[in-house]
Amino acid sequence: MPISPTEFLKKYGFEEEDEERDHSLRHNAMEHAKHLKRPHAGTPHDWEEWERYKKEHPDEVEDDGKSDNN
């Protein structure tokens, strides 16, 4: 029965100590969702939604150091 490359590397002592960072779209989307910041672009509807969310959940939004009066 064939073994996977990962199992082969573990069997013969080539196990990686440091895992590489996940660069998948899913991972990036999850990181973005966990760390809510002011959007850089978007439609007027996106900005209205952002302002509404920021007022309703001020403790969940990370401050980016910029004022909203740009």
SULTA-V366911 format. One record per residue. RES is the residue in one small letter. D_FIRST is the distance of its C-alpha to the first C-alpha in Angstrom with 2 decimals. Layout:
<<RES	D_FIRST> <RES	D_FIRST>>
This chain:
<<m	0.00> <p	3.83> <i	6.59> <s	9.96> <p	12.93> <t	14.73> <e	12.36> <f	12.35> <l	16.12> <k	16.62> <k	14.79> <y	17.05> <g	20.15> <f	20.63> <e	21.02> <e	23.83> <e	26.93> <d	28.69> <e	27.01> <e	28.47> <r	30.83> <d	29.59> <h	31.58> <s	30.49> <l	33.28> <r	32.43> <h	32.76> <n	35.97> <a	37.40> <m	36.76> <e	38.45> <h	41.34> <a	41.75> <k	41.80> <h	44.43> <l	47.06> <k	49.50> <r	52.26> <p	50.94> <h	51.76> <a	52.35> <g	52.38> <t	54.62> <p	57.72> <h	55.89> <d	53.11> <w	55.82> <e	57.64> <e	54.47> <w	53.83> <e	57.41> <r	57.23> <y	53.96> <k	55.40> <k	58.50> <e	56.60> <h	53.98> <p	55.58> <d	53.48> <e	50.16> <v	51.20> <e	50.88> <d	54.04> <d	53.59> <g	57.05> <k	58.64> <s	61.43> <d	61.16> <n	64.56> <n	63.43>>
